[in-house]
Amino acid sequence: MPKLAAVTGWPLTYTRSPILHSYWCERYRIKGLYLRLPLAPENFERGVRALQALGFAGLNVTIPHKETAFALVDQRGLSAQRAGSVNTLIFEADGQIRGECTDGVGYVDSLREAGVELPRKTLVLGAGGASRAVCASLLDAGCSLTLANRTRTRADNLIAALGGGAVTDWQSWSERLGEFDLLVNTTSLGMAGQDGYDWVGSLTHADPELVVSDIVYMPLETPLLAAARAHGLIGVDGLGMLIHQARPGFKAWFGTYPDADPVLRARVVETLD
Ligand SMILES: NC(=O)c1ccc[n+]([C@@H]2O[C@H](COP(=O)([O-])OP(=O)(O)OC[C@H]3O[C@@H](n4cnc5c(N)ncnc54)[C@H](OP(=O)(O)O)[C@@H]3O)[C@@H](O)[C@H]2O)c1
């Protein structure tokens, strides 16, 4: 019987997780099966418990279930507590469900893979679910953190929940850009068809050493990254985070800590057009 794991979300149209886990099963010669199993919100808890009863090792959880999963689990790892959400469920042998959030560690690992040394003076744009995981990991890596979000109260609440960092105004973050050496976009601006923001103008005050990172990976070259390149700045795309966040789950379910190798990256890139 192969080891079983899956990704669930709703409607789960564009997940790349099966590509990652199937690649690693093949590469490490592991008898494993990783499925795509959409679950509507009203079926989420029943579905999770059914998969546990069927002998699955665990699940990846994506939009819109990450906060529901946080409430459902029996144990929350430190990463889940820091992120306030869960993207990885591990079905333990004693019947308990452990929840982790690997987005933050995946993000920091993607920076390291790109040769970006931490800590850095960081400005993060956006205060949604992904931002909290990214911010927590940046703080844990010793970075200073300043946050700007269109809806100011969300940024204030996030900084309060994290217990560190400061907030700056969304309208004027670009004027302060010279104070930072890492800019991270965690807003959904830049996703295909959702931009129109003046990124080129916003980077005018950038220090030449600024690293610009965008966690959006569809398109891979976002308008922000294109603007960074136009200013001669180093850009880091969001695909590394996507690949690295999957590694701890694979280890928990299939027993091997997998590499984020270039062949895998190329396979995912092929699917982004
Ligand atoms: N690379 C990866 O592995 C990875 C992992 C997770 C997420 N992501 C990407 O990260 C992005 C955010 O995901 P999420 O789950 O954090 O979403 P979310 O919780 O819905 O948060 C969206 C964020 O974007 C901001 N925003 C949306 N439209 C905006 C606009 N027109 N102008 C300014 N700000 C705007 C929101 O600001 P308000 O608070 O003002 O609404 C909020 O801060 C998505 O594109 C997702 O694909 C990538």
The ligand as a Gaussian input file, in Angstrom:
#p B3LYP/6-31G(d) Opt

LIG

0 1
 N        4.723000      31.892000      -3.270000
 C        3.914000      31.237000      -2.457000
 O        4.174000      30.079000      -2.084000
 C        2.670000      31.903000      -1.938000
 C        2.050000      31.427000      -0.761000
 C        0.903000      32.068000      -0.296000
 C        0.385000      33.155000      -0.992000
 N        1.007000      33.587000      -2.132000
 C        0.490000      34.750000      -2.871000
 O        0.423000      35.840000      -1.970000
 C       -0.652000      36.700000      -2.320000
 C       -1.468000      37.059000      -1.081000
 O       -2.049000      35.891000      -0.553000
 P       -2.861000      35.934000       0.836000
 O       -3.330000      34.556000       1.085000
 O       -2.077000      36.631000       1.886000
 O       -4.118000      36.854000       0.427000
 P       -5.063000      37.719000       1.396000
 O       -5.076000      37.170000       2.770000
 O       -6.332000      37.858000       0.640000
 O       -4.354000      39.174000       1.453000
 C       -4.308000      39.995000       0.323000
 C       -3.410000      41.210000       0.605000
 O       -3.305000      41.952000      -0.613000
 C       -3.743000      43.298000      -0.372000
 N       -4.380000      43.815000      -1.579000
 C       -5.286000      43.194000      -2.377000
 N       -5.636000      43.992000      -3.399000
 C       -4.938000      45.148000      -3.244000
 C       -4.871000      46.365000      -3.977000
 N       -5.602000      46.549000      -5.098000
 N       -4.068000      47.344000      -3.536000
 C       -3.315000      47.156000      -2.412000
 N       -3.326000      46.037000      -1.668000
 C       -4.133000      45.031000      -2.082000
 C       -4.708000      43.189000       0.793000
 O       -4.838000      44.456000       1.399000
 P       -6.156000      44.830000       2.289000
 O       -5.890000      44.271000       3.660000
 O       -6.210000      46.289000       2.255000
 O       -7.315000      44.154000       1.606000
 C       -3.963000      42.163000       1.664000
 O       -2.889000      42.749000       2.349000
 C       -1.460000      35.959000      -3.396000
 O       -1.119000      36.507000      -4.645000
 C       -0.957000      34.534000      -3.323000
 O       -0.960000      33.872000      -4.580000
 C        2.148000      32.994000      -2.604000

